[in-house]
């Protein structure tokens, strides 16, 4: 039986630019869900809680700030959090808050790129979160045009911050990667189409119409990762989706996603996700167990 996620209908109306919810609570009790709006979530004093964004699972620290894009599944769970005073500030805004043509202006390049990356979820650095924290906490006290200007200013400052971390794998979210290079995009399209079988450096270099050595340097420079790491990320994204949506065994998932060695699959999966495939599946499935 496939795992079902809840689609949330948020209270944000077409007449609102954004909505902000600020609350203090003792536990997280909202299920895994998704919605059409962007969501900026500040979590304070919840060390030991668990966050799921797309196919990324992580135990959180005492302070974090996450931007979740439209229709990306996400939730926070109490897990091992012992705090009796969790502070949560949630800001939801329409995906068309800023017009697409407006976003293409050079002065908004950082925000445009941040919105693209938010399709996979973004965890901002602790330094950036500490700088923005008080502004987010006081945003609910602003009204009208001043509140909109402050939100846009916060988004701009976050978009220019350093060391933000993208959370979910692109193939899990069906996100189209943008590297300002048609050659790289063709390679990723090819790997996404053929991930279930052996894919060699020689054949993807041929797709890029480059010698192998030159292509290895090219993909590393453009994406920051090697060819094999890029291929494994694609395979892990598909494997994560299959672990959630099907009842295939872990071994079946591994082989269907191009891993011909179950031990190698488990090792790569745990290194990337910080949990085994079985633990990952159970995180999404509650008490439902798979063999």
C-alpha positions as CSV (number, residue, x, y, z in Angstrom):
1,X,0.0,0.0,0.0
2,X,1.6,3.3,-1.1
3,X,2.2,6.0,1.5
4,X,-0.3,8.9,1.2
5,X,0.6,12.5,2.1
6,X,-1.9,15.1,3.1
7,X,-2.6,18.1,0.9
8,X,-3.1,21.1,3.1
9,X,-5.5,23.9,2.1
10,X,-3.8,26.9,3.8
11,X,-5.9,29.9,5.1
12,X,-3.9,32.2,2.7
13,X,-6.4,33.9,0.3
14,X,-5.7,35.6,-3.0
15,X,-6.2,38.9,-1.3
16,X,-3.3,38.3,1.0
17,X,0.4,38.8,0.1
18,X,1.4,36.5,3.0
19,X,0.3,35.1,6.3
20,X,2.3,34.6,9.5
21,X,1.6,32.2,12.3
22,X,3.5,32.4,15.6
23,X,3.0,29.9,18.3
24,X,4.6,28.3,21.4
25,X,3.9,24.6,21.9
26,X,5.2,21.4,23.5
27,X,5.1,19.1,20.6
28,X,4.8,18.8,16.8
29,X,1.6,17.1,15.8
30,X,0.9,18.1,12.2
31,X,1.3,15.2,9.7
32,X,3.5,15.1,6.6
33,X,1.9,17.4,4.1
34,X,2.3,19.7,1.1
35,X,0.6,22.8,-0.2
36,X,0.9,25.2,-3.2
37,X,2.5,28.1,-1.2
38,X,6.1,28.8,-0.3
39,X,6.7,28.3,3.5
40,X,9.4,29.9,5.6
41,X,9.7,28.1,8.9
42,X,11.7,29.3,11.9
43,X,12.0,26.7,14.7
44,X,13.4,27.7,18.1
45,X,14.2,25.5,21.0
46,X,13.4,22.1,19.4
47,X,16.7,20.2,19.6
48,X,16.1,16.5,19.0
49,X,13.0,17.0,16.8
50,X,13.0,15.4,13.4
51,X,12.4,17.2,10.1
52,X,11.3,15.7,6.8
53,X,11.6,17.7,3.6
54,X,11.0,15.8,0.4
55,X,13.3,12.7,0.8
56,X,15.6,14.4,3.3
57,X,15.3,13.4,7.0
58,X,17.3,15.1,9.8
59,X,17.3,15.6,13.5
60,X,17.3,19.3,14.1
61,X,19.3,21.6,16.5
62,X,18.0,24.2,18.8
63,X,17.6,26.8,16.0
64,X,16.8,26.5,12.4
65,X,15.3,28.2,9.4
66,X,13.9,26.3,6.4
67,X,12.3,27.5,3.1
68,X,10.0,25.0,1.5
69,X,8.8,25.4,-2.1
70,X,5.3,24.7,-3.5
71,X,4.0,21.1,-3.3
72,X,7.1,19.8,-1.5
73,X,6.2,17.4,1.3
74,X,7.4,18.4,4.7
75,X,6.8,18.1,8.4
76,X,8.5,18.4,11.8
77,X,8.0,15.6,14.4
78,X,8.7,15.7,18.1
79,X,11.0,12.6,18.0
80,X,13.5,13.0,20.8
81,X,12.7,16.7,21.6
82,X,12.3,17.3,25.3
83,X,11.5,21.0,25.2
84,X,8.3,22.2,26.8
85,X,8.5,25.6,25.0
86,X,9.0,25.1,21.2
87,X,8.7,28.4,19.3
88,X,7.6,28.2,15.7
89,X,7.1,31.1,13.3
90,X,5.6,30.1,9.9
91,X,5.3,32.5,7.0
92,X,3.3,31.3,3.9
93,X,3.3,33.3,0.7
94,X,1.9,32.7,-2.8
95,X,4.3,31.2,-5.4
96,X,3.4,34.2,-7.6
97,X,4.1,36.8,-4.9
98,X,6.8,38.1,-7.3
99,X,5.9,38.0,-11.0
100,X,8.1,35.7,-13.0
101,X,9.2,38.4,-15.4
102,X,10.0,40.7,-12.5
103,X,12.2,38.0,-10.9
104,X,14.3,37.8,-14.0
105,X,15.6,41.3,-13.5
106,X,19.3,41.3,-12.6
107,X,18.7,42.9,-9.1
108,X,16.5,39.9,-8.1
109,X,18.8,37.2,-9.4
110,X,19.6,35.9,-5.9
111,X,15.9,35.6,-5.0
112,X,15.0,33.9,-8.2
113,X,17.8,31.3,-7.6
114,X,16.6,30.8,-4.0
115,X,13.0,30.2,-5.1
116,X,14.3,27.6,-7.6
117,X,16.3,25.8,-5.0
118,X,13.4,26.0,-2.6
119,X,11.7,23.4,-4.8
120,X,13.9,21.0,-3.0
121,X,13.9,22.7,0.4
122,X,16.6,25.0,1.8
123,X,18.2,25.0,5.3
124,X,19.8,28.3,6.0
125,X,23.1,28.5,7.9
126,X,23.0,29.1,11.7
127,X,24.7,32.5,11.1
128,X,22.1,33.6,8.7
129,X,19.3,32.4,10.9
130,X,20.7,34.2,13.9
131,X,20.8,37.5,11.9
132,X,17.2,37.1,10.6
133,X,15.6,35.6,13.8
134,X,14.6,38.9,15.5
135,X,13.2,40.3,12.3
136,X,11.0,37.2,11.8
137,X,9.8,37.3,15.4
138,X,8.8,40.9,15.1
139,X,7.3,40.7,11.6
140,X,3.8,39.9,13.0
141,X,3.8,43.4,14.6
142,X,4.1,45.1,11.3
143,X,1.1,45.8,9.1
144,X,0.2,46.8,5.6
145,X,2.8,47.9,3.1
146,X,5.5,47.9,5.8
147,X,5.0,44.2,6.5
148,X,5.4,43.4,2.8
149,X,8.5,45.5,2.4
150,X,10.0,43.8,5.5
151,X,9.2,40.3,4.1
152,X,10.8,41.1,0.8
153,X,13.9,42.5,2.6
154,X,14.2,39.3,4.6
155,X,13.9,37.2,1.5
156,X,16.6,39.2,-0.2
157,X,19.0,39.0,2.7
158,X,18.4,35.2,3.0
159,X,18.9,34.8,-0.8
160,X,22.3,36.5,-0.5
161,X,23.4,34.5,2.6
162,X,26.2,32.0,2.5
163,X,26.3,28.2,3.2
164,X,22.6,27.5,2.6
165,X,22.0,23.8,2.2
166,X,19.6,22.2,-0.4
167,X,17.8,19.3,1.3
168,X,15.9,17.0,-1.1
169,X,17.3,15.1,-4.1
170,X,16.3,16.6,-7.5
171,X,15.0,13.4,-9.0
172,X,12.7,12.8,-5.9
173,X,11.0,16.2,-6.5
174,X,11.1,15.9,-10.3
175,X,12.9,19.3,-10.2
176,X,14.4,20.4,-13.5
177,X,18.0,21.4,-12.8
178,X,19.2,24.8,-14.1
179,X,22.9,25.1,-14.7
180,X,22.8,27.7,-17.5
181,X,24.3,25.0,-19.7
182,X,22.2,23.1,-22.2
183,X,25.0,20.6,-22.4
184,X,24.8,19.8,-18.7
185,X,21.0,19.7,-18.7
186,X,21.1,17.2,-21.6
187,X,23.4,15.0,-19.6
188,X,21.1,15.1,-16.5
189,X,18.1,14.3,-18.7
190,X,20.0,11.3,-20.1
191,X,21.0,10.0,-16.7
192,X,17.4,10.5,-15.4
193,X,16.1,8.4,-18.3
194,X,18.7,5.6,-18.0
195,X,19.4,5.5,-14.2
196,X,18.0,2.0,-13.8
197,X,20.8,0.4,-15.9
198,X,24.6,0.8,-15.9
199,X,25.6,4.3,-17.1
200,X,29.2,4.9,-18.0
201,X,31.3,8.1,-18.1
202,X,32.1,7.3,-21.8
203,X,28.4,7.4,-22.8
204,X,27.5,10.6,-21.0
205,X,30.6,12.3,-22.3
206,X,29.4,11.3,-25.8
207,X,26.0,12.9,-25.0
208,X,27.9,16.1,-24.1
209,X,30.0,15.7,-27.2
210,X,33.2,16.0,-25.1
211,X,36.2,13.8,-24.4
212,X,35.9,11.9,-21.1
213,X,38.6,13.8,-19.3
214,X,37.3,17.2,-20.4
215,X,33.8,16.2,-19.4
216,X,34.9,15.1,-16.0
217,X,36.4,18.5,-15.3
218,X,33.4,20.2,-16.9
219,X,30.7,18.6,-14.8
220,X,32.7,19.1,-11.6
221,X,33.1,22.8,-12.4
222,X,29.4,23.3,-13.3
223,X,27.7,21.3,-10.6
224,X,30.3,21.0,-7.8
225,X,30.0,17.1,-7.9
226,X,31.6,14.3,-9.9
227,X,29.8,12.4,-12.6
228,X,29.4,9.3,-10.4
229,X,28.1,11.4,-7.4
230,X,25.6,13.1,-9.7
231,X,24.4,9.8,-11.0
232,X,24.1,8.4,-7.5
233,X,22.1,11.4,-6.4
234,X,19.6,10.8,-9.3
235,X,19.4,7.1,-8.4
236,X,18.9,7.8,-4.7
237,X,16.1,10.3,-5.4
238,X,14.3,7.6,-7.4
239,X,15.0,5.0,-4.8
240,X,13.6,7.3,-2.0
241,X,10.4,7.8,-3.9
242,X,10.1,4.0,-4.5
243,X,10.7,3.3,-0.8
244,X,7.8,5.6,0.1
245,X,5.4,4.8,-2.7
246,X,5.8,1.0,-3.2
247,X,6.1,-2.2,-1.2
248,X,9.1,-3.4,-3.1
249,X,11.8,-4.8,-0.8
250,X,14.9,-2.8,-0.2
251,X,16.9,-5.2,-2.5
252,X,14.3,-4.8,-5.3
253,X,14.5,-1.0,-5.0
254,X,18.3,-1.1,-5.2
255,X,18.3,-3.1,-8.4
256,X,15.5,-1.2,-10.0
257,X,17.5,2.0,-9.4
258,X,20.7,0.8,-10.9
259,X,22.6,-0.4,-7.9
260,X,23.8,-3.9,-8.6
261,X,25.1,-4.5,-5.1
262,X,22.8,-4.2,-2.1
263,X,25.7,-3.5,0.4
264,X,26.9,-0.7,-1.8
265,X,23.3,0.7,-2.0
266,X,23.0,0.7,1.8
267,X,26.3,2.3,2.3
268,X,25.7,5.1,-0.2
269,X,22.2,5.6,1.0
270,X,23.2,5.9,4.7
271,X,26.1,8.3,3.8
272,X,23.7,10.6,1.9
273,X,20.6,10.3,4.1
274,X,22.1,9.6,7.5
275,X,19.9,6.5,7.9
276,X,19.4,3.1,6.2
277,X,16.8,2.5,3.5
278,X,14.7,0.5,6.0
279,X,14.9,3.3,8.6
280,X,14.0,5.9,5.9
281,X,10.9,3.9,4.9
282,X,9.8,3.6,8.5
283,X,10.1,7.3,9.1
284,X,7.5,7.8,6.4
285,X,5.4,4.9,7.3
286,X,4.9,5.2,11.0
287,X,4.5,1.8,12.5
288,X,3.9,0.1,9.2
289,X,6.8,-2.3,8.5
290,X,8.2,-3.6,5.2
291,X,10.4,-6.7,4.8
